[in-house]
Amino acid sequence: MSAHSAPAAPASGIRFERVTVAYGKRGESVALDALDLTVEPGEVMALLGPSGSGKTTALRAVAGFVQPASGRVFIGDRDVTALPPHRRGIGMVVQQYALFPHLRVAQNVAFGLKAQRVPRGEIAGRVTEALEMVGMADYARRYPRELSGGQQQRVAIARALAIRPGVLLLDEPLSALDAQLRSGMLAELARLHRELPDVSILYVTHDQVEALTLADRIAVMDRARLQDCGTPQDLYRRPRTEFTASFVGNANLLPVTVGGATPGSVRFADTDLTVAGANVAGADEPGHGPAPGADATLCVRPHLVGLGEGENTLRGTIAEVQWRGSTHRLFVDVAGHRVKADVRELRETPALGQPVALHFAAHDAVLLPAGTAPQATDPAVPQAPALTPAPTPAPDLAAAGATKGAAPGAGGATDG
Ligand SMILES: Nc1ncnc2c1ncn2[C@@H]1O[C@H](COP(=O)(O)OP(=O)(O)OP(=O)(O)O)[C@@H](O)[C@H]1O
């Protein structure tokens, strides 16, 4: 995409105020449950969650394609809940491009401008401007069938941008593209956003690499509800639930009991582990934080688990070893639980069944409330039981062309 100067767009955020959307004749199927969420002007907010969690429904509520059963949607200061889609000033790009096959590229891009009754004399200039932004000005006379998937998606983005929206809604815009193209487009979307700093973007994805790479903040959705919201770094380093820990990045989730033999410790199987210095989810909220004797979950990222003894030592036997280029992922059976460790520069690959010690530092751990893992109610929703892989592959941020928000150490591995 070119470094074309951005068309002026009014800065306007998005606000969901307890928005509930229900499908079915009697509204029996709640797809979005009292969503409260604010996307600041110029912010990229990713809606991340498994299939069926309500992400697209949230987007459609902003676009005006579904009517909330209750709650209100604001774009900027305007309550748009009752406005038809074409009066909301939004641009939208969906997974399957949705270009009109019988129209040339320029006509596709002009389509929304005509619908908006932009004066005829202005249309050609606006079309060229939008196509230049996505590097497609030379393809104006082609038909969609004469373009690659990536080029079609650029045209779809140009069509959305041509109306100079204050808000851009992107629904899995890269999922129809192959991995390499996706990574390139991700970097280009990031650049496009830098060229359009006033456009607020709501980006629906179930791919954590896309969310971590592109988003200023990520809203984690599960079963129609917002589970967590924060910057990529926050969610990665200080998840508040087991669901977020396993869905954003890769996590070991150890079932523990609060209060071991010494103060500031937890008991995992027959081992006392120190959590003095660990981040404790919910500890800053009155009445929250784990009480002595309570069940909790200790979250440790695999790349923060080392081989050998340390501040907290776990002893077990090697169950599996995967070579992942820059790291080895060790799967170690510890008291009936499988613990993952991503280890660099292993001189010798450990043999299966070999006894090993693993260690991690308390300050690298997060103590989470127990029972906050996903419960699959929809067969399409993957479950993430403790100590098993995250529902989506862990990100290889380098391969994804990460531009910002990269969670340190989250890359380099596919989950297994
Ligand atoms: N038009 C509809 N009629 C009835 N139920 C629907 C309709 N659209 C969505 N749903 C249901 O609402 C729930 C949320 O769907 P939604 O498309 O918002 O999820 P999603 O998180 O975007 O999923 P995906 O990642 O698979 O697109 C799902 O259970 C889905 O089956």
The ligand as an SDF file (V2000), in Angstrom:
LIG
                    3D

 31 33  0  0  0  0  0  0  0  0999 V2000
  -28.6530  -15.1140   12.2070 N   0  0  0  0  0  0  0  0  0  0  0  0
  -28.5440  -15.9330   13.2600 C   0  0  0  0  0  0  0  0  0  0  0  0
  -29.5850  -16.6510   13.7110 N   0  0  0  0  0  0  0  0  0  0  0  0
  -29.4760  -17.4410   14.7970 C   0  0  0  0  0  0  0  0  0  0  0  0
  -28.3590  -17.6170   15.5070 N   0  0  0  0  0  0  0  0  0  0  0  0
  -27.2630  -16.9400   15.1100 C   0  0  0  0  0  0  0  0  0  0  0  0
  -27.3030  -16.0690   13.9580 C   0  0  0  0  0  0  0  0  0  0  0  0
  -26.0650  -15.5310   13.8150 N   0  0  0  0  0  0  0  0  0  0  0  0
  -25.3090  -16.0340   14.8160 C   0  0  0  0  0  0  0  0  0  0  0  0
  -26.0120  -16.8740   15.5870 N   0  0  0  0  0  0  0  0  0  0  0  0
  -25.5350  -17.5840   16.7770 C   0  0  0  0  0  0  0  0  0  0  0  0
  -25.0640  -16.6170   17.7000 O   0  0  0  0  0  0  0  0  0  0  0  0
  -23.8680  -17.0500   18.3430 C   0  0  0  0  0  0  0  0  0  0  0  0
  -22.7630  -16.0380   18.1220 C   0  0  0  0  0  0  0  0  0  0  0  0
  -22.4440  -15.9980   16.7410 O   0  0  0  0  0  0  0  0  0  0  0  0
  -21.3500  -15.0360   16.1380 P   0  0  0  0  0  0  0  0  0  0  0  0
  -21.3700  -15.1900   14.6430 O   0  0  0  0  0  0  0  0  0  0  0  0
  -21.5110  -13.6840   16.6860 O   0  0  0  0  0  0  0  0  0  0  0  0
  -20.0200  -15.6810   16.7420 O   0  0  0  0  0  0  0  0  0  0  0  0
  -18.5030  -15.4520   16.3740 P   0  0  0  0  0  0  0  0  0  0  0  0
  -17.7800  -15.3320   17.6490 O   0  0  0  0  0  0  0  0  0  0  0  0
  -18.3790  -14.3260   15.4000 O   0  0  0  0  0  0  0  0  0  0  0  0
  -18.1560  -16.8230   15.6750 O   0  0  0  0  0  0  0  0  0  0  0  0
  -17.2050  -17.1460   14.4080 P   0  0  0  0  0  0  0  0  0  0  0  0
  -15.8050  -16.8860   14.8600 O   0  0  0  0  0  0  0  0  0  0  0  0
  -17.4610  -18.5950   14.1590 O   0  0  0  0  0  0  0  0  0  0  0  0
  -17.6470  -16.2560   13.2830 O   0  0  0  0  0  0  0  0  0  0  0  0
  -23.5680  -18.4180   17.7780 C   0  0  0  0  0  0  0  0  0  0  0  0
  -24.0360  -19.3940   18.6600 O   0  0  0  0  0  0  0  0  0  0  0  0
  -24.3420  -18.4570   16.4670 C   0  0  0  0  0  0  0  0  0  0  0  0
  -24.7310  -19.7640   16.1470 O   0  0  0  0  0  0  0  0  0  0  0  0
  1  2  1  0
  2  3  1  0
  2  7  2  0
  3  4  2  0
  4  5  1  0
  5  6  2  0
  6  7  1  0
  6 10  1  0
  7  8  1  0
  8  9  2  0
  9 10  1  0
 10 11  1  0
 11 12  1  0
 11 30  1  0
 12 13  1  0
 13 14  1  0
 13 28  1  0
 14 15  1  0
 15 16  1  0
 16 17  2  0
 16 18  1  0
 16 19  1  0
 19 20  1  0
 20 21  2  0
 20 22  1  0
 20 23  1  0
 23 24  1  0
 24 25  2  0
 24 26  1  0
 24 27  1  0
 28 29  1  0
 28 30  1  0
 30 31  1  0
M  END
$$$$
